């Protein structure tokens, strides 16, 4: 594998107990959204702009199977909890057709640069933003471009996101999505608390649309229906979480996904300090308890619950990323791509504006804003972070991808976790225990590259611990170990 030489910062060793404690203390940023502090921790691997076009294409040579993500940065309104690349909603009517022209052109640029028709898609997600805010014809152009530029097997379920309002008021659009070959749909309910909906800038009237939306989605033909709900908001009560989960169950989706509020980069970032780790853990545990009782299952720490046996509930695109670390190509404004040895962000990732993306695509250049040539530790950190969407690391996939067993690459870290009772070994995975779920932010931090660990340790030394979670996690770990 063509990894970048490891930087001195990534060759350092940090005591597992210290990194674990830092991850718990900084639980709002130590999560699956890796890397952290990338402007400093990833600096040694940033590719100069003059070399980005060549490496950005070369990174996909020899990669025959990959996921595809297409980003649609439009919404009716930007919600306070949103951390994603979304442009001013007022520009939708003006810029939509232009944006889809650029997307189709970006497809063609990659077709020419890396011979995409020879590559097979193992997953295909259309996300945002709210992709269904766009015209049906434009969404059809995206699906047609994917079929034209890649091999897209019939068994790969294309997945798309919608809102209750769109699904309720535009049943013809739901039918059109199914007719164009989209087979999985995800709808963001988030919460049923009118007070909370108002405080996060989401229209409270959407609650009235939820049931009609679910009925329209079913009538369109969808048999893979996911409902997203959120927890961990400042001021959110446990009762509010319980009511939201019961409401989601009442919509009878195949899957329900719990998203913990991640404050970094959102309009609610200043509220992060008002939420303790213990609060979000209790909310997650109660939600999981209700879902399990209703027949929705998930392994410890997994955030998507499925009522279909042997179906993880996530899209094919995300499932491949989580279990196997499969490379994925992101198209569109601010989209992220991960090859076997590069991590890239498209133009617009920083400023959320179309101008730079438009200039690059129009000029016939791959719209790469930042490209990083990953070292082995950085690539490992990226794969393992995403693995924790399922609460476990697939040992076979890790060794196949990096040529070394996980227990050898992270011997001190794995020993620490096993001794603390935070993980357990299965024949194919290293899996979080119940105690590990409560301390998952600390667990994840142990697998970050050393430069990211150093970043966390420095921030943690200046951070006020407000909730005593580290002691609680340690107590839980000791209790779990005593029962083994």
C-alpha positions in Angstrom: 0.0 0.0 0.0 1.3 3.4 -0.9 1.1 5.1 2.5 2.9 8.3 3.3 5.9 8.0 5.6 4.7 8.4 9.2 5.3 11.8 10.7 7.4 12.2 13.9 4.2 13.2 15.8 2.5 10.0 14.7 5.4 7.9 15.9 5.1 9.0 19.5 3.6 6.8 22.3 1.0 8.0 24.7 -0.1 6.1 27.7 -3.5 4.4 27.0 -5.0 5.4 30.4 -4.2 9.1 29.7 -5.6 9.0 26.2 -8.7 7.1 27.4 -9.3 9.8 30.1 -8.9 12.6 27.6 -11.4 11.0 25.2 -13.9 10.8 28.0 -13.3 14.4 29.1 -13.6 15.7 25.5 -16.6 13.5 24.6 -18.1 16.1 22.4 -15.3 15.8 19.9 -13.8 12.3 20.5 -16.2 10.4 18.2 -16.5 8.8 14.8 -15.9 12.1 13.0 -12.2 11.5 12.4 -9.7 13.2 12.1 -9.8 15.8 14.9 -7.9 19.0 14.8 -6.9 18.2 11.2 -5.3 21.6 10.4 -2.5 20.6 12.8 -2.7 16.8 13.3 -2.9 16.1 9.5 -0.6 18.9 8.3 2.4 16.6 7.5 0.2 14.7 5.1 -1.4 17.6 3.2 -0.6 17.4 -0.5 0.4 20.7 -2.2 -2.3 22.0 -4.5 0.0 21.6 -7.5 0.2 17.9 -6.9 -3.4 17.3 -5.8 -4.9 16.7 -9.3 -2.4 13.9 -10.2 -2.6 12.1 -6.8 -6.3 12.6 -6.6 -6.7 10.6 -9.7 -3.9 8.1 -9.1 -5.4 7.2 -5.7 -8.2 5.4 -7.5 -6.1 3.3 -9.9 -6.4 -0.3 -8.9 -9.5 0.3 -6.7 -12.1 -1.9 -8.4 -14.9 -1.8 -5.7 -16.0 1.4 -3.9 -18.9 3.2 -2.4 -20.3 6.4 -3.9 -21.7 9.4 -2.0 -23.4 12.3 -3.8 -23.9 15.4 -1.8 -26.9 17.7 -2.3 -26.3 20.9 -0.2 -29.9 22.3 -0.3 -32.5 22.5 2.5 -35.7 24.3 3.1 -34.0 25.7 6.3 -30.7 25.1 8.0 -31.4 23.6 11.4 -29.3 24.6 14.4 -28.0 21.1 14.9 -26.6 20.7 11.4 -22.9 20.2 11.0 -22.9 19.5 7.3 -22.1 21.4 4.1 -25.4 23.2 3.4 -25.7 26.4 1.4 -28.0 29.3 2.1 -31.5 27.8 1.6 -32.5 31.0 -0.3 -30.2 30.0 -3.1 -32.1 26.7 -4.0 -34.3 28.1 -6.6 -31.5 30.1 -8.2 -28.7 27.6 -8.1 -30.3 24.1 -8.2 -30.1 23.5 -12.0 -26.6 24.9 -12.1 -25.5 22.7 -9.2 -26.8 19.5 -10.9 -25.1 20.5 -14.1 -21.8 20.7 -12.1 -22.5 17.3 -10.4 -23.0 15.6 -13.8 -19.8 17.2 -15.0 -17.9 16.0 -12.0 -19.1 12.5 -12.7 -17.6 12.8 -16.2 -14.3 14.2 -14.8 -13.8 11.1 -12.7 -14.9 8.9 -15.6 -12.1 10.3 -17.7 -9.5 10.5 -14.9 -9.9 7.0 -13.4 -12.0 4.9 -15.9 -15.0 4.6 -13.6 -16.9 2.3 -15.9 -14.4 -0.4 -14.9 -15.3 0.1 -11.2 -18.2 -1.6 -9.3 -20.2 0.3 -6.7 -20.9 -1.6 -3.5 -23.1 1.2 -2.1 -24.6 4.4 -3.3 -26.0 7.2 -1.0 -27.5 10.5 -2.0 -27.4 12.8 1.1 -27.3 16.4 2.2 -28.7 18.7 3.1 -32.0 17.4 2.0 -31.6 15.8 -1.4 -35.4 15.4 -1.9 -35.7 19.2 -1.7 -34.4 19.1 -5.3 -36.5 18.5 -8.4 -37.2 14.9 -9.2 -35.7 15.4 -12.7 -32.4 16.5 -11.2 -32.3 13.6 -8.8 -32.9 11.3 -11.9 -29.9 12.9 -13.6 -27.7 11.9 -10.7 -28.9 8.3 -10.7 -28.5 8.1 -14.5 -25.0 9.5 -14.2 -24.1 6.9 -11.7 -25.4 4.1 -13.9 -23.6 5.5 -16.9 -20.2 6.1 -15.2 -20.0 3.0 -12.9 -21.1 -0.6 -12.7 -24.1 -0.5 -10.4 -25.3 -4.0 -9.6 -29.1 -4.5 -9.2 -28.7 -5.8 -5.7 -27.1 -2.6 -4.5 -29.8 -0.5 -2.8 -29.5 3.2 -3.5 -30.3 5.2 -0.4 -31.7 8.8 -0.1 -32.7 11.2 2.7 -35.9 13.1 3.0 -37.9 15.2 5.5 -41.4 14.4 6.8 -42.8 17.5 5.1 -41.5 16.6 1.7 -42.6 12.9 2.0 -46.0 14.0 3.3 -46.8 16.7 0.8 -45.1 15.3 -2.3 -46.3 11.6 -2.7 -45.6 11.7 -6.4 -41.9 12.4 -5.7 -41.7 9.4 -3.4 -43.1 7.2 -6.2 -40.7 8.8 -8.7 -37.7 8.0 -6.4 -38.7 4.4 -6.2 -39.3 4.2 -10.0 -35.8 5.5 -10.7 -34.4 2.6 -8.7 -33.9 4.1 -5.2 -34.7 1.4 -2.6 -33.9 2.7 0.8 -35.1 6.0 2.2 -34.3 7.7 5.5 -36.5 10.3 7.1 -35.3 12.7 9.9 -37.9 13.1 12.7 -35.2 14.1 15.2 -37.6 14.9 18.2 -41.3 15.3 18.9 -40.8 18.0 21.6 -42.4 21.2 20.2 -40.2 23.3 22.6 -37.0 21.5 21.5 -38.0 21.7 17.8 -38.4 25.4 18.2 -35.1 25.9 20.0 -33.1 24.0 17.3 -34.7 26.0 14.5 -36.8 23.2 13.1 -40.4 23.8 12.1 -42.7 22.4 14.7 -45.5 21.8 12.2 -43.5 18.9 10.8 -44.9 16.6 13.5 -48.2 16.7 11.8 -46.6 15.3 8.6 -44.9 12.2 10.1 -47.7 9.7 9.8 -48.7 10.8 6.3 -45.1 10.8 5.2 -44.6 7.2 6.4 -47.8 6.1 4.6 -46.7 7.8 1.3 -43.3 6.1 1.6 -44.9 2.7 1.9 -47.4 3.4 -0.9 -44.5 4.3 -3.1 -43.1 0.8 -2.6 -40.2 1.3 -0.2 -39.5 -1.7 2.0 -36.3 -0.3 3.6 -37.5 2.7 5.6 -35.3 4.3 8.3 -36.3 7.0 10.8 -33.6 9.2 12.3 -34.0 10.6 15.9 -31.6 12.6 17.9 -30.6 12.9 21.6 -28.1 14.8 23.6 -29.5 18.3 23.2 -29.0 20.8 25.9 -32.2 20.9 28.0 -33.6 17.7 26.5 -35.4 15.6 29.1 -35.3 11.8 29.3 -39.1 11.9 28.9 -38.7 13.7 25.6 -36.3 11.0 24.3 -38.7 8.3 25.4 -41.7 10.0 23.6 -39.7 10.5 20.5 -38.6 6.8 20.4 -42.2 5.6 20.9 -43.4 8.0 18.2 -40.7 6.6 15.8 -41.7 3.0 16.6 -45.3 4.0 15.8 -44.3 4.8 12.2 -43.3 1.2 11.8 -40.0 1.6 9.9 -37.7 -1.3 9.4 -34.9 0.7 11.0 -34.5 3.5 13.6 -31.2 5.3 13.9 -30.2 7.2 17.1 -27.9 10.2 16.4 -26.2 11.8 19.3 -26.0 15.6 19.0 -22.5 16.6 17.8 -22.0 20.3 18.6 -18.8 21.0 16.7 -19.4 23.2 13.6 -23.1 23.7 14.4 -25.2 26.7 15.3 -25.6 25.2 18.8 -21.9 24.8 19.5 -22.0 27.1 22.5 -24.4 24.7 24.3 -22.0 21.8 24.3 -20.8 22.5 27.9 -24.4 22.2 29.2 -24.6 18.5 28.3 -22.9 16.0 30.5 -21.7 12.6 29.2 -23.8 10.8 31.8 -26.9 12.5 30.5 -26.4 11.3 26.9 -25.5 7.8 28.1 -28.7 7.5 30.1 -30.7 8.8 27.1 -29.0 6.3 24.8 -29.5 3.4 27.2 -33.2 4.2 27.7 -33.8 4.5 24.0 -32.0 1.2 23.3 -34.1 -0.4 26.0 -37.4 0.7 24.4 -36.2 -0.3 20.9 -35.1 -3.7 22.0 -38.5 -4.3 23.7 -40.2 -3.3 20.4 -38.2 -5.9 18.4 -35.5 -3.5 17.1 -32.0 -5.0 17.6 -28.4 -3.7 17.6 -25.1 -4.8 19.0 -23.8 -2.8 22.0 -22.9 0.7 20.9 -24.5 0.5 17.5 -26.7 3.5 16.6 -28.9 1.9 14.0 -31.5 -0.6 15.3 -33.1 -3.0 12.8 -36.2 -5.2 13.2 -35.1 -7.4 10.2 -33.0 -10.4 11.1 -29.5 -10.3 9.5 -30.0 -6.8 8.2 -27.8 -4.2 10.0 -30.2 -1.4 9.0 -27.6 0.9 7.5 -27.3 1.6 3.8 -25.1 -0.6 1.7 -22.7 2.3 1.3 -22.3 2.9 5.1 -22.3 -0.8 5.9 -19.4 -1.4 3.6 -17.5 1.5 5.1 -18.1 0.4 8.7 -17.3 -3.3 8.4 -14.7 -3.4 5.7 -13.3 0.1 5.5 -14.3 0.1 1.8 -13.0 3.2 -0.1 -15.6 5.7 -1.1 -15.8 8.5 -3.6 -17.7 11.7 -2.6 -19.1 14.0 -5.3 -20.5 17.4 -4.8 -19.9 20.5 -2.7 -17.7 19.7 0.3 -18.0 16.0 -0.2 -15.4 13.7 1.5 -13.6 10.9 -0.3 -11.4 8.1 1.1 -9.2 5.9 -1.1 -7.0 3.2 0.3 -4.3 5.9 1.1 -5.8 9.3 0.6 -8.4 11.5 2.3 -9.9 14.3 0.3 -12.4 17.1 0.8 -14.1 18.8 -2.1 -14.2 22.6 -2.6 -16.8 24.1 -0.3 -16.0 22.0 2.7 -14.8 25.0 4.6 -16.8 28.0 3.3 -20.0 26.2 2.2 -20.1 28.3 -1.0 -20.5 27.2 -4.6 -18.2 29.6 -6.3 -14.9 27.6 -5.9 -16.5 24.3 -6.6 -18.1 25.8 -9.7 -14.8 27.3 -11.0 -12.9 24.1 -10.6 -15.4 21.8 -12.2 -16.1 24.3 -15.1 -12.3 24.4 -15.7 -12.2 20.6 -16.0 -10.4 20.0 -12.7 -11.3 17.6 -10.0 -12.8 19.9 -7.3 -10.4 19.0 -4.5 -10.0 21.6 -1.8 -7.8 19.5 0.6 -6.1 16.2 -0.2 -4.1 14.2 2.4 -1.7 11.4 1.6 -2.3 9.2 4.7 0.3 7.5 6.8 -0.5 4.0 8.0 -1.5 5.2 11.5 -3.7 7.9 10.0 -5.5 5.4 7.8 -5.9 3.0 10.6 -7.4 5.7 12.8 -9.9 6.7 10.1 -11.1 3.1 9.5 -11.5 2.2 13.2 -13.3 5.5 14.1 -16.0 4.7 11.5 -16.1 1.1 12.8 -17.6 2.3 16.0 -20.9 3.1 14.2 -21.4 -0.6 14.9 -19.7 -0.7 18.3 -17.1 -3.1 17.0 -14.0 -3.5 14.9 -14.0 -6.3 12.3 -10.7 -8.1 12.8 -10.6 -9.8 9.5 -11.3 -6.6 7.5 -8.6 -4.7 9.5 -5.9 -7.3 8.9 -6.9 -7.7 5.2 -6.7 -3.9 4.7 -3.5 -3.2 6.6 -1.6 -6.5 6.6 -1.3 -6.7 10.4 -3.5 -8.0 13.1 -5.3 -5.4 15.2 -3.9 -6.9 18.4 -0.4 -6.4 17.1 -0.9 -2.9 15.8 -2.5 -1.7 19.0 -1.2 -4.2 21.6 -1.0 -1.8 24.5 -4.4 -0.3 23.8 -6.2 -3.6 23.3 -4.6 -5.0 26.5 -5.8 -1.9 28.4 -9.4 -2.2 27.1 -9.5 -6.0 27.8 -8.2 -5.5 31.3 -10.7 -2.8 32.0 -13.6 -4.9 30.7 -14.4 -2.3 28.0 -14.2 -4.7 25.1 -14.5 -8.4 24.4 -13.1 -10.6 21.7 -15.4 -12.6 19.4 -14.1 -14.8 16.6 -14.3 -12.0 14.1 -14.6 -8.7 16.1 -13.3 -6.7 19.0 -16.7 -5.5 20.5 -17.7 -3.0 23.1 -19.1 -4.4 26.3 -21.9 -2.6 28.2 -19.2 -0.8 30.2 -17.4 0.0 26.9 -20.5 1.6 25.5 -20.6 4.0 28.4 -16.9 4.8 27.8 -17.0 4.6 24.0 -15.5 8.1 23.5 -12.4 7.1 25.5 -12.3 3.7 23.7 -12.3 5.3 20.3 -9.5 7.8 21.2 -7.1 4.9 21.9 -7.1 4.0 18.2 -6.5 7.5 16.8 -3.1 8.3 15.3 -0.6 9.6 17.9 -0.8 13.2 16.7 -4.6 13.2 17.3 -4.0 11.6 20.7 -1.6 14.4 21.6 -4.1 17.0 20.4 -6.7 15.5 22.8 -4.3 15.3 25.7 -3.4 19.0 25.3 -7.0 20.1 25.1 -8.0 17.9 28.0 -5.3 19.4 30.2 -7.1 22.8 29.8 -10.6 21.4 30.0 -12.9 21.5 33.0 -14.4 18.1 33.8 -18.0 18.8 34.8 -19.7 15.5 35.3 -17.4 13.0 36.8 -17.9 10.6 34.0 -14.4 9.2 34.1 -14.9 7.8 37.6 -18.3 6.4 36.6 -16.8 4.7 33.5 -14.0 3.2 35.6 -16.4 2.0 38.2 -18.6 0.3 35.5 -15.4 -1.2 33.9 -14.3 -2.7 37.2 -17.8 -4.1 37.8 -17.8 -5.6 34.3 -14.4 -7.1 34.8 -15.4 -8.7 38.1 -18.2 -10.5 36.3 -16.1 -12.1 33.6 
